[in-house]
Amino acid sequence: MTRFHKIALIFGTVFVGSVFAHAQGAAARQRLMTVRDTQNFVNVGGTAISPDDQWVLYTRTVRDWDDAQWRTKTHLWRVKIDGTGARQLTFGDANTTAPAWFPAGDKIAFLSSRGAAPATADSDGGGSQVFFMHIDGGEAWAATKHPGGVASFSISPDGKTLLLTAQDPLSAEDRRRRRDRDDAVVVDETFRWSHLWTFDIAGGTEKRLTEGQFVVSDPQWSPDSKRVAYVTRSNTKVDDAAWSDVWMVELGGTPRKFFENAGPDTSPRWSPDGSILAVASKPQSGNTQWYDKLHLFPVAGGAPKVLLKDFDLDFGAPIWSRDGKLVFWSTGKGTRTELFGVDVATGELSTTRAPMAGVSGAFELSHDNNTWLFSHSAGTSSGDLWAVRRQGAGYGAPVRLTNANPWIASEQVQLGQVETIKWTNSDGGAIEGVLTRPVGYQAGTRYPLIVNPHGGPSGASTEGFSSFNQVLAANGFLVLQVNFRGSTGYGQKHVNANQNTWGIGDYDDIMKGVDYVIAQGWADPNRMVAYGWSYGGYMTFWMSTQTDRFKLISPGAGLTNLYSMYSTTDIPAYLGWFFGTPWDNQGLYDKLSPIRHVKNVKSKMLIMHGADDARVPPTQADEFYKALKDLGKDVTYVRYPRQGHGITETRLAIDRNRRYVCAFTAAVGLPSTTEGCKDGLPVVDAPATPKPGGAGGVVDVDLPWSGSAYGADGRLLDRGVFEVIRRR
């Protein structure tokens, strides 16, 4: 997916869902996407092209339904660059990630936790280590035994050395304190640092490369294998990502800061001859809303060259052409991602579009400079790996390397069409949104509408594949996702347009979009619901206080009180960029906080939040829920144990999305066509574990699971109950 590395996106999240146990041997028939289906998607990524450009290593992540917690397993595969000869290389219970080729092409390396000791109260455990494997087969063997494990690695261009990134191991005193529970933490002073080590492949010995109190990330070998460029931060706080710097160290030398810049610097990438370092840098410090600018720094010294100063989109990580003449990057543009290229000598754009419409990312250029490898998805096609030959500034015919989810076609899963639509806001500005139409859409018919604001706020809704949108489309909904003021992909002015104005301009953009789809005859104005997560949670909380047009509103992980949010979130500086400090701008914080207007709520409310959310603490939901309860409003509050800013455990993700479907359909008077619902809630009457391939029919069942839920009467609803759904 497209790289949006700004902190803005940490207010965003990804909706995931589940697997659908299906009949085999029965005649092919059409069916609809279910919540369980969304957890059955196989994900491919982690690619690496072989030195001879003939093979691609990639990872394949699959849900393990035999695992007690339904966790995923990731294994390594390889496929020819023409899409043939796919073969699985690793097996077992341990995950395999980050594949890399040795320069000779005879061996590969990867990270794996196989054989690792588990973490304990006074130990980090074995963690992941680097393993080697002959490409022609045979058993892999562990190369490193780094205490606590390795976070990332890379192979030097000469093939002699590994570069390791790892967290500092616990000292004997640290372990004693943990064991004795004498481990008090001094806020903003107690950190675990991460550093670089080299590992001599022939001798099997490690040597520490960096020291000091900072965090290291994204290290990059120089082409001559003698130096490393890397990114540092002064602590592990997410809030301080806006103060990152690029450093350089020669093997055996002393690290030095590579250059001075007011803003954060990321993504150092060496030119093929090692003479230039390309860096993505922001023009201001302490703020991640500003788009990066592409800087080219002479390694020998001298002033940097800033390319495309007027380019009004963000820069992704630079990708050098193999001849050093061009620098490429991918970034969001509107509802799609595009691939851009700039001529290093002239500074002119040479490439302005991606090989395929939709959402592409993870671009990698072959060693012969002629083929792009990339991931891609679109509104009705899920993610896969593709390759395409370069032809000047254009492309040949894309070749599909993987078919990660063939069941969508083989089971004739019906999908809703996805498109980008445009309208005008109250200020006369052009606004785009992504519209997913219901399955079987018929012109002239009005459908119930779901409005789903994205996170960020400087995220973006795209034409990429969304399995949960397809579940909603299967249940007869029209889904509108608006790229309101503050969204990325539309220029710096647009992304900065909601500074000091949360809930004002962006709310207007959304509601004008609602009016537009109603005016087109697509949406039924009397059957509308809204939901969102993170900043989308803030926006839906805000919407509940500003309008009574929605039958039900479901905010998730949303902000309700900006004043208390400032002192409890892990990114207070981010809020400070939008509003200043609450003691200096108390009126603004108060005015733009949904809790200030809670008396205006008319819609039925379904609030959701992770119990361990550090980004938007659950007290934000607590405050709004308590107010609604005291006001006698119709509200249900679901709190998910152990979950942070996203819902990551499979059963809880299924619970959340089924609650959505059941609540949404009940609110607009629709029966759910994909889930078992009763009175707006998911229900179960027989425990079972879903497994694909059951004979005789389709069985979609689940065990009850925990998730604290509070009804309007304050009663704690401990468990959701789900009924068995059978389709013959």
C-alpha positions in Angstrom: 0.0 0.0 0.0 1.0 3.6 -0.5 3.5 4.9 2.0 2.0 7.7 4.1 4.6 8.0 6.9 3.3 11.1 8.6 1.9 10.9 12.2 -1.5 12.0 10.8 -2.1 8.4 9.8 -1.7 7.1 13.3 -5.2 8.4 13.9 -6.2 5.9 11.2 -6.9 2.2 11.2 -7.7 -0.6 8.9 -10.9 -2.6 9.0 -10.4 -6.3 8.8 -12.9 -9.1 9.0 -13.2 -12.8 8.9 -13.4 -16.1 7.0 -16.5 -17.9 5.6 -16.5 -21.7 5.7 -17.8 -22.8 2.4 -19.1 -26.0 0.7 -16.9 -27.8 -1.7 -18.1 -30.2 -4.4 -21.4 -28.4 -4.7 -22.4 -26.8 -7.9 -21.0 -23.3 -8.4 -23.5 -20.6 -7.3 -23.4 -16.9 -6.6 -23.1 -15.7 -3.1 -22.4 -12.6 -1.0 -19.5 -11.4 1.0 -19.8 -12.1 4.7 -18.0 -10.7 7.8 -16.2 -14.1 8.1 -15.0 -13.8 4.5 -13.1 -10.7 5.3 -10.8 -12.6 7.8 -10.1 -15.3 5.2 -8.2 -13.0 2.8 -4.7 -14.2 2.1 -2.2 -11.3 2.1 0.9 -11.2 0.0 3.9 -8.8 0.3 7.5 -8.6 1.6 8.9 -8.9 -1.9 12.5 -9.3 -3.2 13.7 -9.7 -6.8 16.5 -12.2 -7.4 19.9 -10.8 -8.7 19.2 -12.4 -12.1 15.7 -10.9 -12.2 14.2 -14.3 -12.8 12.5 -14.9 -9.4 10.6 -13.0 -6.8 10.5 -13.9 -3.1 7.4 -12.9 -1.3 5.5 -13.6 1.9 2.0 -15.1 2.1 -0.1 -14.6 5.3 -3.0 -17.0 6.0 -5.5 -17.3 8.8 -4.9 -20.4 10.9 -8.4 -21.6 11.9 -6.9 -24.5 13.9 -5.1 -22.0 16.1 -6.9 -21.5 19.4 -6.8 -17.7 18.8 -7.3 -17.9 15.0 -4.0 -16.1 14.5 -2.3 -15.7 11.1 0.8 -17.5 9.9 3.3 -16.0 7.4 5.5 -18.1 5.2 7.9 -17.5 2.4 7.2 -18.3 -1.3 8.9 -17.8 -4.6 7.5 -17.3 -8.1 9.0 -16.6 -11.5 8.8 -13.0 -12.7 6.4 -14.2 -15.4 4.0 -15.5 -12.8 4.8 -19.3 -13.2 6.5 -21.8 -10.9 5.1 -20.6 -7.5 6.5 -22.7 -4.7 6.3 -22.5 -0.9 9.7 -22.4 0.8 9.0 -22.3 4.6 6.6 -24.3 6.7 5.7 -24.8 10.4 4.2 -22.7 13.1 6.8 -19.9 13.2 6.3 -16.9 11.1 8.8 -16.1 8.3 9.2 -12.4 7.2 11.6 -10.0 5.4 13.1 -12.2 2.7 16.4 -11.1 1.0 18.7 -12.5 -1.6 22.4 -12.9 -1.3 24.2 -11.1 -4.1 25.2 -14.4 -5.7 21.6 -15.5 -5.9 22.4 -19.0 -4.4 21.1 -18.3 -0.9 18.3 -16.3 0.8 17.9 -14.9 4.3 14.8 -14.1 6.3 13.6 -13.4 9.8 11.9 -16.1 11.8 11.0 -16.8 15.4 11.4 -20.6 15.0 12.9 -22.1 18.1 12.8 -18.8 20.0 12.5 -18.9 23.8 9.3 -17.2 25.0 9.4 -13.8 26.7 9.1 -14.0 30.5 8.6 -11.4 33.3 12.4 -10.7 33.4 13.4 -11.6 29.8 12.5 -10.5 26.2 12.8 -14.1 25.1 14.6 -15.2 21.9 12.7 -13.0 19.5 13.2 -13.3 15.7 16.6 -14.2 14.3 18.1 -14.2 10.8 18.0 -17.5 9.1 19.8 -18.6 5.9 18.5 -21.1 3.3 19.9 -22.5 0.0 17.5 -21.4 -2.8 17.4 -24.9 -4.2 15.9 -26.3 -1.0 17.0 -27.9 2.2 16.5 -26.9 5.8 17.1 -23.3 6.9 19.7 -22.6 9.6 19.9 -19.8 12.2 22.7 -17.3 11.5 22.3 -14.9 14.4 21.7 -15.4 18.1 21.2 -11.8 19.0 19.9 -11.4 22.6 16.2 -10.4 22.5 16.0 -10.9 18.8 16.5 -8.9 15.6 14.0 -6.2 14.4 15.3 -5.9 10.9 18.4 -6.8 8.8 20.0 -6.3 5.4 22.8 -8.0 3.5 25.8 -5.9 2.4 26.2 -5.5 -1.3 29.4 -7.5 -1.2 27.5 -10.3 0.6 29.9 -10.5 3.5 28.1 -8.7 6.3 24.6 -8.5 7.9 23.4 -5.2 9.2 21.2 -5.7 12.2 18.7 -3.4 13.9 17.8 -4.5 17.4 16.6 -3.1 20.7 19.2 -2.9 23.5 19.2 -6.1 25.5 18.0 -5.9 29.1 20.9 -5.5 31.6 21.2 -7.7 34.6 19.9 -4.9 36.7 16.9 -4.4 34.4 16.1 -8.1 34.7 16.4 -8.0 38.5 14.0 -5.0 38.7 11.5 -6.7 36.5 11.7 -9.9 38.5 11.4 -8.1 41.8 8.7 -5.8 40.5 11.0 -2.9 41.3 10.6 -1.4 37.8 9.2 2.1 38.2 9.1 4.1 35.0 10.1 7.8 35.0 7.8 9.3 32.4 9.7 10.8 29.4 13.0 9.5 30.8 12.8 5.7 30.8 13.3 4.3 27.3 14.6 1.1 25.5 17.0 2.3 22.8 17.6 0.5 19.5 20.9 0.4 17.7 22.8 -1.1 14.8 25.1 -4.1 14.8 27.2 -5.8 12.1 27.3 -9.5 11.8 30.3 -11.1 10.0 28.8 -13.9 8.0 32.0 -16.0 7.6 33.1 -15.6 11.2 29.7 -15.5 12.9 30.6 -12.6 15.1 28.7 -9.4 15.9 30.0 -5.9 16.4 28.0 -2.9 17.7 28.0 0.0 15.2 26.1 2.7 17.1 25.9 3.9 20.7 24.0 6.5 22.7 20.5 7.3 23.8 18.5 7.3 20.6 16.4 5.0 18.4 17.7 3.8 15.0 15.5 2.9 12.0 15.7 2.4 8.2 19.4 1.7 7.9 20.8 1.6 4.3 24.1 0.1 3.0 26.3 2.2 0.7 27.0 0.5 -2.6 30.6 -0.1 -1.6 29.5 -1.8 1.7 31.7 0.6 3.7 29.1 3.0 5.1 25.6 3.0 6.5 23.0 5.8 6.4 20.2 5.6 8.9 17.4 7.6 10.7 17.5 8.4 14.4 15.1 9.8 17.0 15.9 11.0 20.5 13.4 8.7 22.2 10.8 6.0 21.6 7.8 8.4 21.9 5.6 8.3 18.8 5.0 12.0 19.4 8.7 12.8 18.6 8.7 11.3 15.1 8.6 14.9 13.9 12.2 15.4 15.1 14.0 12.6 13.2 17.4 13.0 11.6 19.6 11.2 9.1 23.0 10.0 10.3 25.9 8.2 8.7 28.6 5.9 10.0 31.5 4.2 8.4 32.2 0.6 9.5 34.6 1.0 12.4 34.1 4.8 12.5 32.2 7.3 14.6 28.6 8.1 13.7 27.9 11.6 12.6 24.8 13.7 11.8 24.7 13.8 8.0 23.1 17.3 7.6 21.1 19.9 9.5 17.5 20.6 8.6 14.7 22.2 10.6 12.2 19.5 9.8 12.2 15.7 10.2 14.3 13.7 7.7 13.5 10.2 6.6 14.1 7.5 4.0 17.8 7.9 3.1 18.6 6.1 -0.2 22.0 5.9 -1.9 22.5 6.5 -5.6 23.9 3.5 -7.4 27.4 5.0 -7.5 27.3 6.0 -3.8 27.9 9.7 -4.5 24.4 11.0 -3.6 22.0 10.4 -0.8 18.3 11.0 -1.6 16.4 12.0 1.5 12.7 12.9 2.1 12.7 16.0 4.3 10.0 18.3 5.7 10.4 22.1 5.8 9.3 22.6 9.4 10.0 21.0 12.7 7.5 19.6 15.2 4.8 19.1 12.6 4.0 16.1 10.3 1.3 17.7 8.2 3.8 19.2 5.8 4.5 17.2 2.7 8.1 15.9 2.2 10.4 17.5 -0.3 13.0 15.4 -2.2 16.6 16.4 -1.3 19.7 15.1 -3.1 22.8 15.4 -0.9 26.3 15.0 -2.3 28.0 12.5 0.1 31.4 14.2 -0.3 29.8 17.5 0.9 28.2 20.5 -0.6 24.7 22.1 -0.8 21.8 19.7 -1.4 19.7 19.9 -4.6 16.0 20.2 -3.9 14.0 18.6 -6.7 10.4 19.6 -7.7 10.0 22.4 -5.1 6.5 23.1 -6.4 5.4 19.4 -6.4 2.2 19.6 -4.4 1.8 16.0 -3.2 3.8 14.0 -0.7 7.0 12.0 -1.5 7.3 8.4 -0.7 10.6 6.6 -0.1 12.9 7.4 -3.0 13.7 4.6 -5.5 16.8 5.1 -7.7 16.9 3.8 -11.3 19.8 1.4 -11.7 21.6 3.9 -13.9 21.2 6.7 -11.4 19.5 9.0 -13.8 16.0 9.0 -12.3 14.4 8.9 -8.8 11.0 7.4 -8.4 8.4 7.4 -5.6 4.8 6.4 -5.2 2.2 8.6 -3.4 -1.5 9.2 -3.1 -3.2 11.4 -5.6 -6.9 11.7 -5.1 -8.5 8.3 -4.5 -5.6 6.4 -6.2 -1.9 6.1 -5.9 0.5 7.1 -8.7 4.1 6.4 -9.5 6.2 9.5 -10.2 9.7 9.9 -11.5 12.1 12.8 -11.7 15.1 13.3 -13.9 18.1 14.0 -11.6 19.9 16.1 -14.1 17.0 18.3 -15.3 14.6 18.1 -12.4 11.7 17.4 -14.7 9.0 14.9 -14.1 9.5 11.8 -16.2 6.7 9.5 -14.9 3.3 10.6 -13.6 1.2 7.5 -13.4 1.2 4.0 -12.0 1.0 1.0 -14.2 -2.6 0.2 -13.2 -5.5 2.3 -11.9 -6.4 1.8 -8.3 -4.0 1.5 -5.3 -0.5 0.3 -5.9 2.5 0.2 -3.7 5.7 -1.6 -2.6 7.4 -0.7 -5.9 10.7 -2.5 -6.6 12.8 -2.0 -9.8 14.5 -5.0 -11.3 18.3 -5.1 -11.6 18.2 -4.7 -15.3 16.2 -1.4 -14.8 13.4 -2.7 -17.0 10.7 -4.2 -14.8 8.6 -2.9 -12.0 7.3 -5.3 -9.2 4.4 -3.9 -7.2 1.3 -4.7 -5.2 -2.1 -3.7 -6.4 -5.7 -3.7 -5.5 -8.8 -2.0 -6.8 -12.5 -1.6 -5.9 -13.5 -5.1 -6.9 -10.1 -6.9 -7.0 -8.2 -7.8 -3.8 -4.5 -7.4 -3.3 -2.0 -9.3 -5.4 1.6 -8.9 -6.8 2.1 -7.7 -10.3 5.1 -7.1 -12.7 5.2 -4.8 -15.7 7.9 -3.9 -18.2 9.0 -0.3 -18.5 8.5 1.2 -22.0 9.9 4.8 -22.0 7.7 6.8 -19.7 4.9 4.1 -20.1 4.4 0.4 -19.5 3.8 -2.8 -21.2 1.0 -5.2 -20.2 1.0 -6.0 -16.4 1.6 -9.6 -15.5 -0.2 -11.0 -12.4 2.3 -13.0 -10.3 -0.1 -14.2 -7.5 -3.7 -15.1 -7.2 -4.0 -14.9 -3.5 -7.7 -15.2 -3.2 -9.1 -17.4 -6.0 -12.2 -18.2 -4.0 -13.8 -14.8 -4.8 -14.1 -15.9 -8.4 -14.5 -19.7 -7.9 -17.4 -19.1 -5.5 -18.8 -16.3 -7.6 -18.8 -13.8 -4.7 -20.9 -10.9 -5.9 -19.3 -7.4 -5.3 -20.6 -3.9 -5.4 -19.1 -1.5 -7.9 -16.7 1.2 -6.6 -16.2 4.6 -8.2 -14.9 8.1 -7.4 -17.6 10.9 -7.4 -17.2 14.7 -7.1 -19.3 17.6 -5.7 -18.9 21.1 -4.5 -18.8 22.2 -0.8 -20.3 25.4 0.6 -17.1 27.4 -0.1 -17.2 26.4 -3.8 -14.3 23.9 -3.4 -14.2 20.6 -5.3 -14.5 17.5 -3.0 -14.1 13.9 -4.0 -15.4 10.7 -2.4 -15.4 7.0 -2.9 -18.9 5.5 -3.5 -19.5 1.7 -3.2 -22.8 0.7 -4.7 -24.9 -2.2 -3.3 -24.7 -5.6 -5.0 -27.4 -5.7 -7.7 -27.7 -1.9 -7.8 -30.5 -0.7 -10.1 -30.7 2.8 -11.4 -33.7 4.7 -10.2 -33.8 2.9 -6.9 -32.9 4.7 -3.7 -30.8 2.7 -1.2 -30.0 3.1 2.5 -26.7 5.1 2.9 -23.7 4.5 5.2 -21.3 7.5 5.6 -17.8 6.4 6.7 -15.3 9.2 7.4 -11.7 8.1 7.2 -9.0 8.4 10.0 -6.1 10.8 10.1 -7.5 13.4 9.7 -4.9 13.5 6.9 -5.7 10.0 5.7 -7.6 9.4 2.5 -10.3 7.1 1.2 -9.2 5.3 -2.0 -10.4 3.0 -4.7 -8.4 0.1 -3.2 -10.2 -3.1 -2.2 -12.3 -3.0 1.0 -13.7 -6.3 2.1 -15.9 -4.8 4.7 -17.4 -2.3 2.3 -18.3 -5.3 0.2 -20.1 -6.8 3.2 -22.1 -3.6 3.6 -22.8 -3.6 -0.2 -23.9 -7.3 0.2 -26.4 -6.1 2.8 -28.0 -3.5 0.4 -26.1 -0.4 1.4 -24.6 2.5 -0.5 -21.3 3.5 1.2 -19.9 7.0 0.9 -16.4 7.8 2.0 -15.4 11.5 1.7 -12.0 13.0 1.3 -12.9 16.1 3.2 -10.6 19.1 4.0 -7.6 17.7 5.8 -7.3 14.6 3.6 -4.0 13.9 1.8 -3.6 13.5 -1.9 -5.0 16.9 -2.9 -2.2 19.3 -2.2 -0.7 21.1 0.8 -3.5 23.7 1.1 -6.2 20.9 1.3 -4.3 18.9 3.9 -3.8 22.0 6.1 -7.4 23.3 5.6 -8.8 21.9 8.8 -6.2 23.5 11.1 -8.3 25.1 14.0 -11.5 24.0 12.2 -12.1 20.3 13.0 -15.8 19.6 12.6 -16.5 22.7 10.6 -15.2 22.6 7.0 -14.7 18.8 7.0 -18.2 18.3 8.3 -19.6 20.6 5.6 -17.7 18.6 2.9 -19.3 15.4 4.2 -22.8 16.6 4.5 -22.6 18.2 1.0 -21.6 14.8 -0.2 -24.6 13.3 1.5 -26.8 15.9 -0.2 -25.2 15.1 -3.5 -25.9 11.4 -3.5 -29.5 12.1 -2.4 -29.9 14.6 -5.2 -28.6 12.1 -7.7 -31.4 9.7 -6.7 -29.0 7.1 -5.3 -29.6 7.4 -1.5 -32.7 7.3 0.6 -32.6 10.4 2.9 -34.8 8.6 5.5 -32.5 5.6 5.8 -29.0 6.8 6.7 -26.4 5.7 9.3 -22.7 6.7 9.9 -19.7 5.1 11.4 -16.0 5.9 11.7 -12.8 5.0 13.5 -10.1 7.2 15.0 -10.5 10.6 13.4 -13.5 9.1 11.7 -14.7 8.4 15.3 -14.2 12.0 16.2 -16.2 13.1 13.1 -19.1 10.7 13.8 -19.2 11.9 17.4 -19.3 15.4 16.1 -22.0 14.5 13.5 -24.2 13.1 16.2 -24.2 16.6 17.9 -24.8 18.5 14.7 -27.6 16.7 12.9 -30.6 14.4 13.4 -30.5 13.0 9.9 -28.9 9.7 10.8 -30.9 6.8 12.3 -27.8 5.4 14.0 -24.2 6.7 14.5 -21.3 4.5 15.6 -18.1 6.2 16.6 -15.0 4.0 17.2 -11.8 5.0 19.0 -13.0 8.6 18.6 -12.1 11.9 20.4 -14.8 13.6 22.3 -13.0 16.0 24.7 -10.0 17.7 23.0 -9.0 19.3 26.3 -8.6 16.0 28.2 -7.3 14.3 25.0 -4.3 16.7 24.9 -2.9 15.5 28.3 -3.7 11.8 27.9 -2.9 10.9 24.3 0.6 9.7 23.3 0.7 12.4 20.6 -0.1 15.7 22.3 2.2 17.6 19.9 0.0 16.5 17.0 -3.1 18.2 18.6 -0.9 21.2 19.4 -0.2 21.8 15.7 -4.0 22.0 15.0 -5.1 24.0 18.0 -2.1 25.3 20.0 -2.2 24.4 23.7 -5.5 24.1 25.7 -4.4 26.6 28.3 -3.8 29.2 25.6 -6.8 28.3 23.4 -9.3 26.9 25.9 -12.3 28.3 23.9 -11.2 26.6 20.7 -10.7 23.3 22.4 -14.1 23.6 24.1 -15.9 24.7 20.9 -14.6 21.8 18.8 -15.1 19.1 21.4 -18.2 16.9 20.7 -18.8 16.5 24.5 -19.5 20.3 24.6 -22.6 19.7 22.4 -23.7 16.3 23.7 -27.2 17.5 24.6 -28.0 17.8 20.9 -27.7 14.1 20.2 -30.8 12.7 18.6 -29.5 9.6 16.8 -29.2 6.1 18.4 -25.6 5.6 19.3 -23.3 2.6 19.2 -19.9 3.5 20.7 -16.8 1.2 20.4 -13.3 1.5 21.8 -10.2 -0.6 22.6 -9.5 -0.8 26.3 -5.8 -0.3 25.9 -5.8 2.5 23.3 -2.9 4.9 24.0 -3.6 7.0 20.9 -7.2 7.9 21.8 -7.6 6.7 25.5 -10.9 5.0 26.2 -11.8 7.7 28.7 -12.8 9.7 25.6 -15.6 7.3 25.0 -16.3 7.0 28.7 -17.0 10.7 28.9 -19.5 10.7 26.0 -21.2 7.5 27.1 -21.7 8.8 30.7 -23.2 12.0 29.4 -25.6 10.2 27.0 -26.6 7.8 29.8 -27.3 10.7 32.2 -29.3 12.4 29.4 -31.4 9.3 28.9 -30.2 8.8 25.3 -30.3 5.5 23.4 -26.7 4.3 23.6 -24.7 1.1 23.6 -21.0 1.1 24.5 -18.7 -1.8 23.6 -15.2 -1.9 25.0 -12.8 -4.5 23.6 -10.3 -5.9 26.1 -6.5 -5.9 25.3 -7.1 -3.8 22.1 -5.2 -0.7 21.3 -6.1 1.8 18.6 -7.2 -0.9 16.3 -9.0 -4.2 16.9 -6.4 -6.9 16.1 -7.7 -10.1 17.7 -9.7 -12.1 15.2 -12.7 -12.9 17.4 -13.1 -9.3 18.5 -12.7 -8.0 14.9 -15.5 -10.4 13.9 -17.6 -9.2 16.8 -17.2 -5.6 15.9 -18.0 -6.0 12.3 -21.0 -8.2 13.0 -22.3 -5.6 15.4 -22.0 -3.0 12.7 -23.9 -5.1 10.2 -26.7 -6.0 12.6 -27.0 -2.5 14.0 -27.0 -0.8 10.6 -29.5 -3.1 9.0 -31.9 -2.9 12.0 -31.6 0.9 12.1 -32.9 1.3 8.5 -35.3 -1.6 8.6 -33.4 -4.1 6.4 -32.9 -7.8 7.2 -29.2 -8.8 7.2 -28.5 -11.0 4.2 -25.1 -12.2 5.4 -25.1 -12.3 9.2 -27.3 -13.8 12.0 -29.0 -10.8 13.7 -31.8 -10.4 16.2 -33.0 -7.0 17.4 -30.0 -5.3 15.9 -27.5 -7.7 17.6 -25.5 -10.7 16.4 -26.6 -14.0 18.0 -25.3 -17.5 18.2 -27.0 -20.7 19.4 -24.4 -23.4 18.8 -20.6 -23.2 19.3 -18.4 -24.5 16.5 -15.1 -23.8 14.9 -15.3 -22.8 11.2 -13.3 -24.8 8.8 -13.3 -24.5 5.0 -14.3 -27.6 3.0 -17.3 -28.8 5.0 -19.5 -31.1 3.0 -23.2 -30.6 2.4 -23.7 -26.9 2.9 -22.4 -23.7 4.2 -22.0 -23.3 7.9 -21.1 -20.0 9.4 -20.9 -20.2 13.2 -18.8 -18.9 16.0 -18.1 -19.2 19.7 -19.3 -16.6 22.1 -16.4 -14.2 23.1 -15.9 -11.4 25.5 -16.2 -7.7 24.9 -17.6 -5.5 27.5 -20.8 -3.9 26.3 -23.0 -1.4 28.2 -26.7 -0.9 27.3 -28.7 2.3 27.8 -29.8 1.0 31.2 -26.1 0.7 32.3 -26.3 -3.1 32.4 -23.0 -4.8 31.5 -23.4 -7.1 28.6 -20.5 -9.5 28.9 -20.8 -11.7 25.8 -22.3 -11.5 22.4 -24.3 -14.5 21.2 -24.3 -15.7 17.6 -26.8 -17.9 15.9 -25.9 -20.7 13.4 -26.4 -19.7 9.8 -26.9 -22.6 7.4 -27.4 -22.2 3.6 -28.2 -25.3 1.6 
